[in-house]
């Protein structure tokens, strides 16, 4: 029952979300009954992952103006729509990279485009980890610099960070131009 508080709307959208620590603490530890009550309601709803977090956010005065409408994924929907994205392949690679999205879907298992992502974006060789600032070994023809690890918390921006930064800036500019993303 939803009688112990006021819910102005139930929201549905993408199940792919990035959630802040403070919002998750609100949902888990809770200083309000809303997250728990909506959890009980959405426990019996099909595709609840498309509605639970969005409904909690948009009905919480503390969080409703913190939403940014963008899930950072690159997808191409089947045409005509069949409710599933089409499988990305090599012909989609350039457009996928230019999108600035941090994530992409869907891929067939072992599709060659995944090797392109590994090689060109992640600079990852077959059967090796993606190199990063944590690799503390020496790079040579015979050794992998990531065979020795330093501090795994060190992050160093790669080539794609400029495009991703533009994507985030555009999302935030769009967010700043709207007073409430939940309406």
C-alpha positions in Angstrom: 0.0 0.0 0.0 1.2 3.5 -0.8 -0.9 5.3 1.8 1.8 6.4 4.3 3.3 9.1 2.0 2.5 11.0 -1.1 3.7 9.7 -4.4 3.1 12.2 -7.2 4.1 9.9 -10.0 5.6 6.6 -10.9 8.3 7.0 -13.5 9.6 4.5 -16.1 12.8 4.9 -18.1 16.1 3.3 -18.7 17.3 0.6 -16.3 20.8 1.8 -16.9 21.5 4.4 -14.2 24.5 5.9 -12.3 23.5 6.5 -8.7 25.2 8.8 -6.2 26.4 7.5 -2.8 24.0 9.8 -1.0 21.0 8.6 -2.9 22.0 4.9 -2.3 22.4 5.7 1.4 18.9 7.2 1.3 17.5 4.0 -0.3 19.4 1.6 2.0 19.7 3.3 5.3 16.7 5.5 4.8 15.5 8.4 6.7 12.3 8.2 4.8 9.8 5.3 4.3 9.5 6.1 0.6 12.3 3.8 -0.8 11.2 0.8 1.3 7.5 1.2 0.4 8.2 1.6 -3.3 10.5 -1.4 -3.1 7.6 -3.5 -1.8 5.3 -2.2 -4.5 7.9 -2.7 -7.4 8.7 -6.2 -6.1 5.5 -7.2 -7.9 5.9 -5.2 -11.1 7.3 -6.6 -14.3 10.5 -4.7 -15.4 10.7 -3.0 -12.0 14.4 -2.0 -12.7 13.0 0.5 -15.3 10.9 2.3 -12.6 12.1 1.8 -9.0 15.1 4.2 -8.8 13.5 6.8 -11.1 10.3 6.8 -9.0 12.2 7.1 -5.8 14.3 10.0 -7.1 11.4 11.9 -8.6 9.3 11.5 -5.5 12.0 12.6 -3.1 12.2 16.3 -2.5 15.9 16.0 -1.7 16.8 14.2 -4.9 14.2 15.1 -7.6 16.3 17.9 -9.1 19.5 15.9 -9.3 18.6 13.7 -12.3 20.6 14.0 -15.6 18.8 12.4 -18.5 21.5 10.4 -20.3 22.6 6.8 -19.8 26.0 7.1 -21.5 25.3 4.1 -23.7 25.7 3.8 -27.5 23.0 1.6 -29.1 21.3 1.3 -32.5 17.7 0.1 -32.3 16.4 -2.4 -34.8 14.3 -0.9 -37.5 11.4 -1.4 -37.4 11.7 -1.5 -33.6 11.7 -4.9 -32.1 12.3 -3.7 -28.5 16.0 -4.8 -28.7 19.0 -3.0 -30.0 20.8 -4.5 -33.0 24.1 -6.2 -32.5 27.0 -3.7 -33.1 29.7 -4.8 -35.5 32.7 -3.4 -37.3 30.6 -1.1 -39.6 29.3 0.6 -36.4 32.8 1.2 -34.9 33.5 4.8 -36.1 30.1 6.1 -35.2 30.3 4.3 -31.8 33.7 5.9 -31.0 32.5 9.4 -32.2 29.4 9.2 -29.9 31.5 9.8 -26.8 29.5 7.2 -24.9 31.2 5.3 -22.1 29.3 2.1 -22.8 27.8 0.3 -25.8 25.5 -2.7 -26.4 24.8 -5.2 -27.9 27.6 -7.3 -29.2 27.7 -10.9 -30.4 30.2 -13.1 -28.6 33.7 -12.8 -30.0 32.6 -10.2 -32.6 35.7 -8.6 -34.3 34.5 -5.2 -33.2 35.3 -6.1 -29.7 38.9 -6.8 -30.7 38.9 -3.3 -32.3 37.8 -1.8 -29.1 40.5 -3.7 -27.2 43.2 -2.7 -29.6 42.3 0.8 -30.6 40.6 2.2 -27.5 41.9 0.2 -24.6 45.3 -0.6 -26.1 44.8 -4.1 -24.8 46.6 -7.0 -26.4 45.0 -10.4 -26.6 45.1 -12.3 -23.3 46.5 -9.3 -21.5 44.8 -6.7 -19.1 44.1 -3.3 -20.4 47.2 -1.1 -19.6 46.8 1.8 -17.2 48.7 4.0 -14.8 48.8 1.0 -12.4 51.2 -0.9 -14.7 54.6 -0.5 -13.0 56.7 -2.9 -15.1 59.0 -2.1 -18.0 57.6 -2.1 -21.5 59.6 -4.1 -23.9 59.2 -6.4 -26.8 59.3 -9.4 -24.5 57.6 -8.3 -21.4 54.2 -6.9 -20.5 54.4 -3.7 -18.3 51.2 -4.8 -16.6 52.8 -8.0 -15.3 53.8 -5.9 -12.3 51.2 -3.7 -10.7 51.6 -0.5 -8.7 48.7 1.4 -7.2 45.4 0.2 -8.8 43.7 3.4 -7.7 45.7 5.5 -10.0 43.7 6.6 -13.0 45.2 8.4 -16.0 43.1 9.7 -18.8 43.3 8.0 -22.2 42.8 9.3 -25.7 39.0 9.0 -25.6 38.6 11.2 -22.5 38.2 14.4 -24.5 35.2 13.0 -26.4 33.7 11.6 -23.2 34.3 14.9 -21.4 32.4 16.6 -24.2 29.5 14.2 -23.7 29.4 14.8 -20.0 29.5 18.6 -20.5 26.6 18.4 -23.0 24.5 16.3 -20.6 25.2 18.8 -17.8 24.5 21.8 -20.0 21.2 20.2 -20.9 20.5 19.4 -17.2 21.3 23.0 -16.2 18.7 24.3 -18.7 15.9 22.3 -17.1 14.5 23.1 -13.7 13.2 19.5 -13.0 14.0 16.4 -15.1 11.2 14.5 -13.3 8.3 16.3 -14.9 
